[in-house]
Amino acid sequence: MKKNLLLFIISLLSFTLPTRAGDDNSDKPLVIKAYPNPSTGIVYFQLPAITAKQILLEVFNPIGTLVQKKVFDGQQPMSVDLRDQPKGLYYLRVNGAKAIPVVIY
């Protein structure tokens, strides 16, 4: 069985989200790291310790259909399994922030 590789474009290995209101570091962005790159479909995400306890992670296909939605309760790293998805461009959204593009090769 041939496996599709999931590959994040280099600029997507780390991306930023605004911190929560009231945090001491509210002027600094949070960096989320996605790995491995490339992947065979399971992708891990690591967030800083100051991030909110509950994280909503959503993955959308190129036409905007939600293909996966997971809620994480502070466990690190978080992971999503995209092995059942076809090759193409996908968008990752964390806690309702702007969607981030992801490419599956």
N, CA, C and O atoms as CSV, one atom per row, in Angstrom:
chain,resi,resn,atom,element,x,y,z
A,1,MET,N,N,0.842,-1.179,0.000
A,1,MET,CA,C,0.000,0.000,0.000
A,1,MET,C,C,0.885,1.239,0.000
A,1,MET,O,O,1.738,1.392,0.874
A,2,LYS,N,N,0.691,2.110,-0.958
A,2,LYS,CA,C,1.474,3.332,-1.066
A,2,LYS,C,C,0.929,4.377,-0.099
A,2,LYS,O,O,-0.278,4.608,-0.027
A,3,LYS,N,N,1.845,5.007,0.646
A,3,LYS,CA,C,1.435,6.028,1.599
A,3,LYS,C,C,1.631,7.407,1.001
A,3,LYS,O,O,2.648,7.672,0.360
A,4,ASN,N,N,0.670,8.277,1.206
A,4,ASN,CA,C,0.821,9.675,0.813
A,4,ASN,C,C,1.638,10.380,1.874
A,4,ASN,O,O,1.463,10.126,3.066
A,5,LEU,N,N,2.519,11.255,1.459
A,5,LEU,CA,C,3.282,12.039,2.411
A,5,LEU,C,C,2.571,13.354,2.674
A,5,LEU,O,O,2.074,14.000,1.752
A,6,LEU,N,N,2.527,13.739,3.928
A,6,LEU,CA,C,1.978,15.025,4.318
A,6,LEU,C,C,3.154,15.956,4.510
A,6,LEU,O,O,4.042,15.670,5.314
A,7,LEU,N,N,3.180,17.049,3.801
A,7,LEU,CA,C,4.315,17.959,3.848
A,7,LEU,C,C,3.835,19.366,4.128
A,7,LEU,O,O,2.971,19.883,3.420
A,8,PHE,N,N,4.383,19.984,5.146
A,8,PHE,CA,C,4.070,21.373,5.455
A,8,PHE,C,C,5.029,22.266,4.695
A,8,PHE,O,O,6.234,22.013,4.680
A,9,ILE,N,N,4.514,23.296,4.070
A,9,ILE,CA,C,5.369,24.275,3.425
A,9,ILE,C,C,6.238,24.897,4.508
A,9,ILE,O,O,5.768,25.134,5.621
A,10,ILE,N,N,7.506,25.164,4.191
A,10,ILE,CA,C,8.468,25.607,5.196
A,10,ILE,C,C,7.979,26.778,6.036
A,10,ILE,O,O,8.269,26.831,7.232
A,11,SER,N,N,7.256,27.704,5.454
A,11,SER,CA,C,6.774,28.852,6.218
A,11,SER,C,C,5.682,28.468,7.206
A,11,SER,O,O,5.295,29.284,8.043
A,12,LEU,N,N,5.179,27.240,7.123
A,12,LEU,CA,C,4.106,26.810,8.011
A,12,LEU,C,C,4.602,25.991,9.186
A,12,LEU,O,O,3.798,25.582,10.023
A,13,LEU,N,N,5.897,25.737,9.275
A,13,LEU,CA,C,6.400,24.957,10.395
A,13,LEU,C,C,6.104,25.639,11.719
A,13,LEU,O,O,5.839,24.969,12.718
A,14,SER,N,N,6.146,26.952,11.737
A,14,SER,CA,C,5.772,27.729,12.910
A,14,SER,C,C,4.875,28.865,12.450
A,14,SER,O,O,5.157,29.518,11.445
A,15,PHE,N,N,3.815,29.098,13.170
A,15,PHE,CA,C,2.964,30.233,12.855
A,15,PHE,C,C,2.500,30.839,14.155
A,15,PHE,O,O,2.639,30.217,15.208
A,16,THR,N,N,1.962,32.018,14.110
A,16,THR,CA,C,1.649,32.731,15.340
A,16,THR,C,C,0.160,32.953,15.511
A,16,THR,O,O,-0.589,33.080,14.543
A,17,LEU,N,N,-0.243,32.996,16.760
A,17,LEU,CA,C,-1.605,33.347,17.142
A,17,LEU,C,C,-1.504,34.409,18.222
A,17,LEU,O,O,-0.542,34.391,18.990
A,18,PRO,N,N,-2.448,35.332,18.318
A,18,PRO,CA,C,-2.385,36.305,19.407
A,18,PRO,C,C,-2.601,35.613,20.743
A,18,PRO,O,O,-3.332,34.626,20.826
A,19,THR,N,N,-1.966,36.131,21.790
A,19,THR,CA,C,-2.149,35.561,23.118
A,19,THR,C,C,-3.516,35.953,23.655
A,19,THR,O,O,-4.183,36.827,23.103
A,20,ARG,N,N,-3.926,35.303,24.732
A,20,ARG,CA,C,-5.214,35.594,25.349
A,20,ARG,C,C,-5.186,36.973,26.008
A,20,ARG,O,O,-4.141,37.406,26.495
A,21,ALA,N,N,-6.299,37.648,26.025
A,21,ALA,CA,C,-6.390,38.950,26.683
A,21,ALA,C,C,-6.077,38.789,28.161
A,21,ALA,O,O,-6.517,37.829,28.793
A,22,GLY,N,N,-5.318,39.727,28.712
A,22,GLY,CA,C,-4.982,39.677,30.125
A,22,GLY,C,C,-3.694,38.947,30.432
A,22,GLY,O,O,-3.233,39.001,31.572
A,23,ASP,N,N,-3.090,38.266,29.474
A,23,ASP,CA,C,-1.814,37.595,29.698
A,23,ASP,C,C,-0.710,38.631,29.836
A,23,ASP,O,O,-0.776,39.703,29.235
A,24,ASP,N,N,0.303,38.310,30.627
A,24,ASP,CA,C,1.456,39.196,30.770
A,24,ASP,C,C,2.178,39.374,29.450
A,24,ASP,O,O,2.785,40.418,29.212
A,25,ASN,N,N,2.121,38.372,28.590
A,25,ASN,CA,C,2.824,38.398,27.313
A,25,ASN,C,C,1.882,38.726,26.157
A,25,ASN,O,O,2.101,38.261,25.038
A,26,SER,N,N,0.836,39.519,26.407
A,26,SER,CA,C,-0.178,39.751,25.379
A,26,SER,C,C,0.356,40.475,24.152
A,26,SER,O,O,-0.295,40.474,23.108
A,27,ASP,N,N,1.546,41.104,24.260
A,27,ASP,CA,C,2.113,41.781,23.103
A,27,ASP,C,C,2.989,40.860,22.267
A,27,ASP,O,O,3.484,41.264,21.215
A,28,LYS,N,N,3.186,39.633,22.722
A,28,LYS,CA,C,4.043,38.683,22.010
A,28,LYS,C,C,3.181,37.590,21.374
A,28,LYS,O,O,2.240,37.107,22.004
A,29,PRO,N,N,3.488,37.197,20.141
A,29,PRO,CA,C,2.716,36.116,19.512
A,29,PRO,C,C,3.109,34.754,20.083
A,29,PRO,O,O,4.225,34.574,20.570
A,30,LEU,N,N,2.195,33.813,20.019
A,30,LEU,CA,C,2.493,32.429,20.374
A,30,LEU,C,C,2.968,31.713,19.120
A,30,LEU,O,O,2.461,31.965,18.026
A,31,VAL,N,N,3.927,30.833,19.274
A,31,VAL,CA,C,4.433,30.069,18.139
A,31,VAL,C,C,3.958,28.634,18.278
A,31,VAL,O,O,4.148,28.008,19.321
A,32,ILE,N,N,3.341,28.115,17.226
A,32,ILE,CA,C,2.907,26.723,17.187
A,32,ILE,C,C,3.803,25.998,16.207
A,32,ILE,O,O,3.948,26.417,15.058
A,33,LYS,N,N,4.409,24.902,16.662
A,33,LYS,CA,C,5.291,24.125,15.789
A,33,LYS,C,C,4.563,22.875,15.313
A,33,LYS,O,O,3.902,22.196,16.098
A,34,ALA,N,N,4.687,22.575,14.026
A,34,ALA,CA,C,4.077,21.386,13.419
A,34,ALA,C,C,5.187,20.476,12.930
A,34,ALA,O,O,6.112,20.934,12.258
A,35,TYR,N,N,5.109,19.191,13.256
A,35,TYR,CA,C,6.151,18.236,12.859
A,35,TYR,C,C,5.568,16.830,12.826
A,35,TYR,O,O,4.513,16.608,13.418
A,36,PRO,N,N,6.219,15.854,12.147
A,36,PRO,CA,C,7.425,15.970,11.324
A,36,PRO,C,C,7.093,16.542,9.946
A,36,PRO,O,O,5.928,16.659,9.567
A,37,ASN,N,N,8.117,16.883,9.232
A,37,ASN,CA,C,7.960,17.441,7.891
A,37,ASN,C,C,9.050,16.862,6.999
A,37,ASN,O,O,10.214,17.232,7.151
A,38,PRO,N,N,8.709,15.958,6.065
A,38,PRO,CA,C,7.349,15.501,5.727
A,38,PRO,C,C,6.846,14.447,6.710
A,38,PRO,O,O,7.601,13.944,7.542
A,39,SER,N,N,5.581,14.128,6.602
A,39,SER,CA,C,4.934,13.144,7.461
A,39,SER,C,C,4.170,12.152,6.601
A,39,SER,O,O,3.856,12.434,5.445
A,40,THR,N,N,3.873,10.999,7.164
A,40,THR,CA,C,3.046,10.025,6.451
A,40,THR,C,C,1.564,10.219,6.772
A,40,THR,O,O,0.737,9.388,6.398
A,41,GLY,N,N,1.226,11.306,7.460
A,41,GLY,CA,C,-0.176,11.612,7.707
A,41,GLY,C,C,-0.496,12.019,9.123
A,41,GLY,O,O,-1.450,12.767,9.337
A,42,ILE,N,N,0.270,11.554,10.111
A,42,ILE,CA,C,0.048,11.981,11.486
A,42,ILE,C,C,0.959,13.168,11.743
A,42,ILE,O,O,2.180,13.067,11.625
A,43,VAL,N,N,0.354,14.295,12.096
A,43,VAL,CA,C,1.094,15.531,12.311
A,43,VAL,C,C,0.918,15.946,13.767
A,43,VAL,O,O,-0.189,15.907,14.303
A,44,TYR,N,N,2.010,16.341,14.397
A,44,TYR,CA,C,2.010,16.767,15.794
A,44,TYR,C,C,2.151,18.280,15.872
A,44,TYR,O,O,2.819,18.896,15.041
A,45,PHE,N,N,1.514,18.870,16.880
A,45,PHE,CA,C,1.556,20.309,17.098
A,45,PHE,C,C,1.972,20.572,18.532
A,45,PHE,O,O,1.435,19.969,19.461
A,46,GLN,N,N,2.922,21.468,18.712
A,46,GLN,CA,C,3.425,21.829,20.038
A,46,GLN,C,C,3.157,23.308,20.274
A,46,GLN,O,O,3.525,24.144,19.450
A,47,LEU,N,N,2.519,23.637,21.395
A,47,LEU,CA,C,2.220,25.017,21.756
A,47,LEU,C,C,2.965,25.384,23.031
A,47,LEU,O,O,3.318,24.500,23.812
A,48,PRO,N,N,3.212,26.676,23.257
A,48,PRO,CA,C,3.864,27.099,24.498
A,48,PRO,C,C,2.979,26.813,25.705
A,48,PRO,O,O,1.765,26.667,25.569
A,49,ALA,N,N,3.582,26.735,26.870
A,49,ALA,CA,C,2.854,26.422,28.097
A,49,ALA,C,C,1.837,27.495,28.469
A,49,ALA,O,O,0.888,27.206,29.198
A,50,ILE,N,N,2.009,28.724,27.991
A,50,ILE,CA,C,1.086,29.795,28.379
A,50,ILE,C,C,-0.221,29.776,27.593
A,50,ILE,O,O,-1.090,30.618,27.818
A,51,THR,N,N,-0.365,28.841,26.690
A,51,THR,CA,C,-1.571,28.750,25.869
A,51,THR,C,C,-2.766,28.313,26.717
A,51,THR,O,O,-2.600,27.635,27.731
A,52,ALA,N,N,-3.955,28.700,26.300
A,52,ALA,CA,C,-5.191,28.313,26.987
A,52,ALA,C,C,-5.243,26.802,27.191
A,52,ALA,O,O,-4.697,26.042,26.393
A,53,LYS,N,N,-5.900,26.376,28.259
A,53,LYS,CA,C,-5.970,24.947,28.586
A,53,LYS,C,C,-6.724,24.140,27.539
A,53,LYS,O,O,-6.361,22.994,27.276
A,54,GLN,N,N,-7.760,24.704,26.937
A,54,GLN,CA,C,-8.530,23.961,25.943
A,54,GLN,C,C,-8.265,24.536,24.554
A,54,GLN,O,O,-8.446,25.732,24.320
A,55,ILE,N,N,-7.834,23.670,23.635
A,55,ILE,CA,C,-7.460,24.068,22.283
A,55,ILE,C,C,-8.399,23.385,21.292
A,55,ILE,O,O,-8.582,22.169,21.350
A,56,LEU,N,N,-8.992,24.156,20.386
A,56,LEU,CA,C,-9.814,23.606,19.306
A,56,LEU,C,C,-8.988,23.637,18.030
A,56,LEU,O,O,-8.536,24.701,17.607
A,57,LEU,N,N,-8.788,22.483,17.419
A,57,LEU,CA,C,-8.011,22.355,16.189
A,57,LEU,C,C,-8.942,21.846,15.096
A,57,LEU,O,O,-9.579,20.805,15.261
A,58,GLU,N,N,-9.027,22.575,13.971
A,58,GLU,CA,C,-9.894,22.200,12.857
A,58,GLU,C,C,-9.070,22.124,11.577
A,58,GLU,O,O,-8.190,22.954,11.350
A,59,VAL,N,N,-9.359,21.122,10.739
A,59,VAL,CA,C,-8.694,20.961,9.447
A,59,VAL,C,C,-9.772,20.991,8.366
A,59,VAL,O,O,-10.770,20.275,8.446
A,60,PHE,N,N,-9.551,21.840,7.344
A,60,PHE,CA,C,-10.499,22.011,6.242
A,60,PHE,C,C,-9.859,21.598,4.928
A,60,PHE,O,O,-8.658,21.784,4.735
A,61,ASN,N,N,-10.659,21.034,4.015
A,61,ASN,CA,C,-10.148,20.689,2.684
A,61,ASN,C,C,-10.154,21.937,1.800
A,61,ASN,O,O,-10.577,23.003,2.249
A,62,PRO,N,N,-9.689,21.822,0.542
A,62,PRO,CA,C,-9.585,23.003,-0.325
A,62,PRO,C,C,-10.899,23.733,-0.606
A,62,PRO,O,O,-10.880,24.924,-0.915
A,63,ILE,N,N,-12.025,23.051,-0.505
A,63,ILE,CA,C,-13.302,23.730,-0.759
A,63,ILE,C,C,-13.970,24.210,0.534
A,63,ILE,O,O,-15.117,24.657,0.516
A,64,GLY,N,N,-13.254,24.114,1.643
A,64,GLY,CA,C,-13.743,24.643,2.905
A,64,GLY,C,C,-14.548,23.693,3.753
A,64,GLY,O,O,-15.137,24.111,4.750
A,65,THR,N,N,-14.594,22.416,3.387
A,65,THR,CA,C,-15.316,21.422,4.175
A,65,THR,C,C,-14.459,20.985,5.356
A,65,THR,O,O,-13.281,20.670,5.189
A,66,LEU,N,N,-15.044,20.965,6.539
A,66,LEU,CA,C,-14.343,20.513,7.734
A,66,LEU,C,C,-14.097,19.012,7.625
A,66,LEU,O,O,-15.052,18.243,7.508
A,67,VAL,N,N,-12.832,18.576,7.661
A,67,VAL,CA,C,-12.515,17.152,7.551
A,67,VAL,C,C,-12.088,16.561,8.890
A,67,VAL,O,O,-12.101,15.342,9.062
A,68,GLN,N,N,-11.713,17.413,9.835
A,68,GLN,CA,C,-11.360,16.918,11.160
A,68,GLN,C,C,-11.458,18.054,12.171
A,68,GLN,O,O,-11.060,19.187,11.900
A,69,LYS,N,N,-11.999,17.721,13.345
A,69,LYS,CA,C,-12.144,18.695,14.429
A,69,LYS,C,C,-11.808,17.979,15.726
A,69,LYS,O,O,-12.391,16.943,16.044
A,70,LYS,N,N,-10.868,18.535,16.468
A,70,LYS,CA,C,-10.469,17.918,17.731
A,70,LYS,C,C,-10.328,18.986,18.800
A,70,LYS,O,O,-9.893,20.104,18.524
A,71,VAL,N,N,-10.701,18.631,20.022
A,71,VAL,CA,C,-10.502,19.502,21.177
A,71,VAL,C,C,-9.454,18.841,22.053
A,71,VAL,O,O,-9.546,17.656,22.376
A,72,PHE,N,N,-8.453,19.629,22.432
A,72,PHE,CA,C,-7.376,19.133,23.278
A,72,PHE,C,C,-7.456,19.847,24.620
A,72,PHE,O,O,-7.705,21.051,24.677
A,73,ASP,N,N,-7.245,19.104,25.692
A,73,ASP,CA,C,-7.330,19.666,27.040
A,73,ASP,C,C,-5.954,19.844,27.665
A,73,ASP,O,O,-5.696,19.363,28.769
A,74,GLY,N,N,-5.080,20.535,26.954
A,74,GLY,CA,C,-3.776,20.867,27.509
A,74,GLY,C,C,-2.681,19.843,27.292
A,74,GLY,O,O,-1.520,20.127,27.584
A,75,GLN,N,N,-3.013,18.645,26.783
A,75,GLN,CA,C,-1.968,17.652,26.558
A,75,GLN,C,C,-1.065,18.095,25.415
A,75,GLN,O,O,-1.530,18.685,24.440
A,76,GLN,N,N,0.214,17.811,25.537
A,76,GLN,CA,C,1.195,18.184,24.519
A,76,GLN,C,C,2.023,16.963,24.170
A,76,GLN,O,O,2.327,16.190,25.079
A,77,PRO,N,N,2.400,16.734,22.957
A,77,PRO,CA,C,1.936,17.475,21.790
A,77,PRO,C,C,0.540,17.020,21.368
A,77,PRO,O,O,0.088,15.939,21.745
A,78,MET,N,N,-0.126,17.850,20.591
A,78,MET,CA,C,-1.412,17.499,19.995
A,78,MET,C,C,-1.117,16.818,18.668
A,78,MET,O,O,-0.056,17.038,18.084
A,79,SER,N,N,-2.038,15.997,18.186
A,79,SER,CA,C,-1.815,15.358,16.883
A,79,SER,C,C,-3.125,15.234,16.116
A,79,SER,O,O,-4.207,15.153,16.698
A,80,VAL,N,N,-2.995,15.222,14.786
A,80,VAL,CA,C,-4.119,14.935,13.902
A,80,VAL,C,C,-3.665,13.870,12.917
A,80,VAL,O,O,-2.506,13.844,12.504
A,81,ASP,N,N,-4.584,12.997,12.547
A,81,ASP,CA,C,-4.293,11.911,11.611
A,81,ASP,C,C,-5.003,12.213,10.296
A,81,ASP,O,O,-6.229,12.146,10.211
A,82,LEU,N,N,-4.216,12.547,9.268
A,82,LEU,CA,C,-4.773,12.881,7.955
A,82,LEU,C,C,-4.459,11.814,6.918
A,82,LEU,O,O,-4.502,12.090,5.719
A,83,ARG,N,N,-4.145,10.599,7.357
A,83,ARG,CA,C,-3.789,9.531,6.415
A,83,ARG,C,C,-4.940,9.150,5.502
A,83,ARG,O,O,-4.709,8.644,4.404
A,84,ASP,N,N,-6.172,9.378,5.928
A,84,ASP,CA,C,-7.322,9.002,5.101
A,84,ASP,C,C,-7.739,10.107,4.129
A,84,ASP,O,O,-8.717,9.946,3.400
A,85,GLN,N,N,-7.022,11.211,4.109
A,85,GLN,CA,C,-7.358,12.324,3.224
A,85,GLN,C,C,-6.555,12.252,1.926
A,85,GLN,O,O,-5.401,11.823,1.940
A,86,PRO,N,N,-7.146,12.663,0.810
A,86,PRO,CA,C,-6.413,12.666,-0.466
A,86,PRO,C,C,-5.357,13.764,-0.488
A,86,PRO,O,O,-5.361,14.678,0.337
A,87,LYS,N,N,-4.456,13.648,-1.454
A,87,LYS,CA,C,-3.427,14.665,-1.636
A,87,LYS,C,C,-4.080,16.004,-1.934
A,87,LYS,O,O,-5.147,16.056,-2.547
A,88,GLY,N,N,-3.443,17.089,-1.502
A,88,GLY,CA,C,-3.977,18.406,-1.801
A,88,GLY,C,C,-3.638,19.414,-0.731
A,88,GLY,O,O,-2.811,19.157,0.144
A,89,LEU,N,N,-4.278,20.554,-0.806
A,89,LEU,CA,C,-4.061,21.656,0.115
A,89,LEU,C,C,-5.128,21.610,1.199
A,89,LEU,O,O,-6.317,21.483,0.904
A,90,TYR,N,N,-4.704,21.712,2.443
A,90,TYR,CA,C,-5.626,21.718,3.570
A,90,TYR,C,C,-5.341,22.938,4.429
A,90,TYR,O,O,-4.237,23.481,4.405
A,91,TYR,N,N,-6.337,23.362,5.183
A,91,TYR,CA,C,-6.202,24.533,6.039
A,91,TYR,C,C,-6.395,24.129,7.491
A,91,TYR,O,O,-7.331,23.406,7.833
A,92,LEU,N,N,-5.503,24.605,8.330
A,92,LEU,CA,C,-5.539,24.331,9.758
A,92,LEU,C,C,-5.979,25.600,10.474
A,92,LEU,O,O,-5.455,26.682,10.210
A,93,ARG,N,N,-6.945,25.466,11.384
A,93,ARG,CA,C,-7.387,26.608,12.183
A,93,ARG,C,C,-7.333,26.207,13.653
A,93,ARG,O,O,-7.808,25.136,14.031
A,94,VAL,N,N,-6.755,27.071,14.473
A,94,VAL,CA,C,-6.628,26.819,15.906
A,94,VAL,C,C,-7.410,27.887,16.660
A,94,VAL,O,O,-7.163,29.080,16.484
A,95,ASN,N,N,-8.350,27.463,17.498
A,95,ASN,CA,C,-9.163,28.359,18.328
A,95,ASN,C,C,-9.792,29.506,17.551
A,95,ASN,O,O,-9.869,30.629,18.051
A,96,GLY,N,N,-10.238,29.233,16.341
A,96,GLY,CA,C,-10.950,30.232,15.566
A,96,GLY,C,C,-10.085,31.304,14.936
A,96,GLY,O,O,-10.612,32.254,14.357
A,97,ALA,N,N,-8.759,31.178,15.034
A,97,ALA,CA,C,-7.863,32.154,14.408
A,97,ALA,C,C,-7.883,31.974,12.895
A,97,ALA,O,O,-8.559,31.081,12.384
A,98,LYS,N,N,-7.152,32.810,12.183
A,98,LYS,CA,C,-7.061,32.715,10.723
A,98,LYS,C,C,-6.544,31.338,10.312
A,98,LYS,O,O,-5.620,30.814,10.933
A,99,ALA,N,N,-7.130,30.752,9.275
A,99,ALA,CA,C,-6.726,29.418,8.806
A,99,ALA,C,C,-5.326,29.456,8.210
A,99,ALA,O,O,-4.939,30.435,7.572
A,100,ILE,N,N,-4.568,28.383,8.423
A,100,ILE,CA,C,-3.200,28.244,7.944
A,100,ILE,C,C,-3.173,27.138,6.897
A,100,ILE,O,O,-3.669,26.046,7.174
A,101,PRO,N,N,-2.610,27.367,5.691
A,101,PRO,CA,C,-2.583,26.320,4.669
A,101,PRO,C,C,-1.596,25.202,4.976
A,101,PRO,O,O,-0.514,25.439,5.513
A,102,VAL,N,N,-1.990,23.978,4.626
A,102,VAL,CA,C,-1.186,22.772,4.782
A,102,VAL,C,C,-1.268,22.013,3.465
A,102,VAL,O,O,-2.343,21.940,2.869
A,103,VAL,N,N,-0.164,21.449,2.996
A,103,VAL,CA,C,-0.150,20.722,1.726
A,103,VAL,C,C,0.096,19.245,1.980
A,103,VAL,O,O,1.005,18.885,2.728
A,104,ILE,N,N,-0.715,18.380,1.357
A,104,ILE,CA,C,-0.484,16.938,1.368
A,104,ILE,C,C,-0.013,16.550,-0.021
A,104,ILE,O,O,-0.720,16.780,-1.002
A,105,TYR,N,N,1.185,15.957,-0.117
A,105,TYR,CA,C,1.756,15.524,-1.394
A,105,TYR,C,C,1.566,14.040,-1.576
A,105,TYR,O,O,1.981,13.485,-2.593
